[in-house]
């Protein structure tokens, strides 16, 4: 990936969610982001901590060419990911198909027998629904973290 592509990917993440980003470097080191300071042409300036450490507020100058990937260190649902990507989907990102050929007009009576029955209506997503889903995701993530911590402590 180019430096510009890394910068564009980081800019997609809202400032409120920056502290959920974990950058994984090519050597396997993980850096938990607190906040981005600057996107320089060849490196990223940020505040955060090394994965597995409790020392917060360290400054990092990370070359883009050393980054392997980054992840959101929380549960995310499909709606959130689509919103982050501006509504783009994997289908839209595919290469354009060959120009469609003009299809002959179909007989409406024949189409009725092929069309599947109507699917049940989907309830609209409201702010209350989104807030409830976000809260449930946070509760689930906390439970998973607690279970993992308990397993490590009992071993």
N, C-alpha and C positions, 0 to 999 in steps of 0.2 A: 504494500500500500504506500501511496505517496504521503508526504507530510500534510499536504492540503486535505487529503481524504480523512486522515486522522482528526485534523482540526474540525472538519465538517461534522464528523461523527460525534465528537465531544460537544459541539455547539447545539446538537439536537436535544441533549439532556437538559431539562430545566434546572435552574440554579438550586431550587429546593431539593432536587434529587441528586445533586453532585456528591453528597456524602454517602451515597449508596454504591458508588462506582469503585470497582477493584480493577486495577490495571495489572495484567500479567506480563512480565518481561520474558524475553527469550531464554534467560537463564533460570526461569521458574520462579523467580522472586515475585511476590505480590505486593502491590502498594495500594493501600486504602486511601482514597481521595477524601479530603475534607473540603477543599475548594480549589478551583483553578484560578491562578493568578494571571498568567499570560500565555498566549499561543505564539511562540516565536517561530521563525521560518524553519529551524532545524530541531527544536526541542520544546518541551512543555514545561512551564514553571507552575508548580502547585504546592499546596500545603497538605500534609497527610501523615500517614504512619506506615511502616513496613508491616506486612501481614504477620500476625502472631505476636506483635509487640503491643505494649500498652502506652508507649511514649507518643503522645499526640503533638501536633503542631510542628512537625519537622518540615523543612523546606526541601523540595525535590526539583531537580533539573533533569528531565528524562528525555533522551533523544528518541525521536519518533521511530527511528530504524531499530531500536531495541524492544519496541512494544510488539507483543504477540497478539493479544486481544484484550478487550475489557468486558466486564460483566456488571450487571446490576445485582448487588448483594441483597436481594429481597425477592419475594415472590412477585411475579408480574403476570397479569392476564393478557390475553390476546388484544383486548380493546386498548389497554395501556400501550402495548408495543405499537399497534397501528397508529395510535394518536401521536406517539413519539416520532414515528416515521412520516407524519403528515398525511395519513390516510393511504399511503402507498402500500401495496400488497406484493407478495412474491409473484403473483400472476402478472401484475403490471410491470414488474422489473424484467420479465423475460423479453427476449428479442422479438421484434414484431413478426407476425406470421406473414406468409406469402399473401399477396392480394387475393381476396375472396372472389371466387367465380360467381357469376350471376346464376342463382338457383332458379329453376322453373317454379312457377306459382304452385303452391300446394293446395290440395282440396281441403277446405275447412272441416268437412265431415270426417275425413281420414285423420286429421290432426286430433280431433276430439277423442278418438279411441286410443291414441298414443300418449296424450298428455296425462301425467300422473295426477292423482287427486290433489286438491289444494292442501298445502301444508297449514298447520294451525298458525294463527297469527302470533307474532312475537311481540312481547310487551316492550314498549319504548324504554330506552335507558334514560333515567332521570338523574338529576344530581343526587337525590336521596339514594337511589339504587347504586350509583357509582360510589358514593361514600360508604354505603353498607358493604359493598364488595371489597373496597380498599381496607376497611376495618377487619373484615373476615380474613383477608390475605395476610394482614399484619399479625393477627392472632395465630393463624396457622404457622406462619414463619417463626413466631416466638415459641410455639410448642415444639416444632422440629428442632430448633436450636436447643431448647431445654432437654429434650430427649437425648440428643447427641452429647450434650455436656454431661448428663447423668451417666451415660454409657462410658464415657472417658473416665469419669471419677470412680466408677465401680470396678474398672479393670485394673 
